[in-house]
């Protein structure tokens, strides 16, 4: 492949790589703030546990250069021989016990061009500079037209759950950019306020449906949800709304296949019976029961076991068919993609300092790192408008006493959190449960601006950046530098 010496993972760990740093516990302690002794202890625990189950959630990669963290975690089971064995793992998060029930046929989309989900605002405001090499555009070298129409169903991601709300607000408020925004929801969310047309969608109480359960649990399940009340006011199901659009476009028969919403639910139930014949023949009997569960079985499924036992017969979907610590494809991408200064793509899982962290040029002005976390008061932003839940668990900024004291901040004080992107006001939770130098603001609080655009509700995305991660072009929501002061 023409790869020069010094590019093996062993070289990288032992200091023979490009950075020349030996990756010792002391080296890691200086970066992470975790004592070297604790790092050694953890390494010995992982190395001596047979098997060791090593998994990651969906937080580590939500940083600038976050792909590197995710890849590095996957190296632990590889190095310790825990891939493809019972009780081990690949470094990915836990697998579900799902059942491959069928879904409604989606048809074929003749347009193959696609953009990374996180970069939709850029596709509206700067499509001329949106390319395959700088923005991850697929099936086109350059985005030929900007996004002019948005259709948002049951989602608060237009504003609330998207980074840099200030910039997003400017884009969505400019009718010369995105010319039509349609939102379908049953609550007037922060995002719905930007809609040209708001269509009232039904809640789960107002429609019958099927749902498949199996994510991260030991049992697969089929749930038949019964309609509890008639749709309120002019509320309609998303199926009926789409059928109406199809009618106006002259393709209603192709879309509905002659079935109403409830007829599709019944039809799909009988499709499920092809996969689970023990389901009742009679649909009404199934509706009466409502919930069906299937256990995983006595013998657990072991991921990548076939590959481990016979890699030639059961190769992986990599160019070599093997686990590739060094990725030739990433080596080539690193030399062809155009990245801003501070972003890297590497063939090996490597640590690289990045923007939005100590050492950044903004660090003196904004000396505190800010992350977000999920909060018991809501699910993402859902229920963020519920007054009972707001009273039971108010939105608050987690801050260590060592950071609070020199700023004159006491527990329960109203504080202002700010950086060069935006600012928000929120109550302070002074607690040693977060490390010094780091703040955490629970994600999902509804964006509530005053007349100057200052958020009044502790919405983290008034402070986050729309600069994507290098490889996946994903959301770096946990990489932020801020300052905080009492009000």
Residue, then its C-alpha position, 0 to 999 in steps of 0.5 A: x500500500x506504500x505506507x511508510x514505517x512507523x504507522x503500526x499501532x505498536x509504533x503509536x503506543x510505544x512512541x515510534x509514531x509521528x507524535x513520538x509520545x510513549x502512551x504511558x499512564x502518566x501521559x494519559x493522566x495529564x490529558x484525562x485528569x485521572x490518576x496514573x495509578x487508577x489507569x494502571x489498576x483499570x488496565x490490570x482489571x481489564x487484562x486479567x478479567x476473562x472474559x471482559x465485556x467492554x462496551x460504549x454508549x452514544x456519548x463518547x463520539x459526540x465530541x470534536x474528533x469523537x470518532x477517534x474515541x469510539x475507535x480507541x474503545x474498540x481497541x480494548x477488546x481487540x487487544x485483550x482477545x475478547x472479540x467473538x467470545x461469550x461474555x466479550x464484545x466488540x467495543x460497540x454498545x450492547x446488542x438488542x434481542x429484536x425480531x425482524x418484523x416487517x415494516x410498511x414498504x417504502x418504495x424507491x427514492x430516485x434521488x441518491x444524493x445524501x448529506x450528513x444529517x447534522x449538516x442540514x443547516x449548512x446545506x440551506x445556507x452554504x450549498x455552493x461550498x458543500x462537497x464530497x471532500x469537505x462535507x461528506x456529500x454522497x453520490x455527488x461531488x457538489x451540492x447543486x441546489x440548497x434545501x428549500x423545503x423542510x418537513x419535520x414530523x414529531x421532532x424538536x430538532x429544527x432548533x432545540x436539539x440542533x447545535x448553535x441555536x443562534x445561527x440556526x435561528x438566523x437561517x430559519x428566520x430568513x425566508x430567502x433561504x429555506x422557503x417553506x417549513x412544515x411541522x407536524x406535532x401535537x405540542x407547540x415546540x420551540x421548533x414548531x414556532x419556525x413553521x410556515x404551516x403547523x399540522x396537528x398530529x395525533x398523539x399515541x392515545x388517538x391512534x391504533x398502532x403496532x410497535x416492536x420492542x427489543x432494544x437493549x432488553x432480554x425479550x423481544x415483544x410486539x405491542x398492539x396499541x389501541x386507540x383510547x380517544x378520538x383525535x382532538x380537534x383537527x388532529x390527523x395521523x401522519x399516515x392520513x396526512x401523507x395519504x392526503x399529500x399523495x392524493x394531491x400529487x396523483x399517487x394515492x393508490x400507489x401510496x395507500x395500496x387501498x388501505x386506511x390507517x387501521x387497515x394497514x395496522x391489521x395487515x401488518x399484524x398478519x405480516x408479523x404472524x409470518x415471522x411468529x406463527x404463535x400469534x393469534x389468528x384472530x386480530x381482535x383477540x390479539x388486540x385484546x391481549x395487546x402484548x406478546x413477548x419472546x425470550x432470547x432463548x437458552x443459548x446467547x448469541x455471540x457476535x463475531x463468533x463465526x469470524x473468530x472460529x473461522x475467519x476464512x469462512x466468515x470474513x468481515x465486511x472489510x477490504x481484508x475480511x479481517x479486523x483492521x486496526x490500521x484502515x487503508x480506506x481512512x489513510x486515503x480519506x485523510x489525504x483526499x478530504x479537506x478538513x479545517x485546522x485542528x480536525x484529523x482523520x487517521x488510519x489508526x485510532x489515535x488521540x489528538x487534541x482539538x478545538x473546544x478544550x484546554x489549550x484552545x485559543x479561547x481557553x483563557x477567555x472561556x476556561x470551563x469545559x461544558x458537556x451535556x447529559x440526559x436528565x430524569x425530567x424529560x426524554x431529550x426535549x419531550x416533556x420539557x414543557x410539563x410544569x409538574x416535571x419542571x417543578x420536580x426536577x428544575x433545569x440546573x447547571x452542574x458545577x464543582x465547588x472549586x469552580x463555584x467559590x471563586x466566582x461567588x456562586x452558591x447552590x441555587x443561584x441564578x447564573x449566566x453561562x456564555x461563550x462566543x456562540x451564545x448565552x443562557x441563564x439557569x440555576x446552579x447546582x453546586x456539587x462535587x459529583x462533577x470534576x473541577x474545570x467541567x460543567x454539565x448542562x442537561x440537554x433537551x431544555x426548551x429554547x426560551x429566548x428573551x428579546x435579545x436572544x438570551x435563552x432563559x431556560x438552560x438550553x445547552x444548544x445556545x452554546x454549542x457549535x455547528x462545526x462537525x466531527x471530521x469523519x462522520x460529520x456528526x454532532x460535537x455537542x460535548x465539546x464546548x468552552x464557556x464561562x459562568x457568572x452569577x446574575 
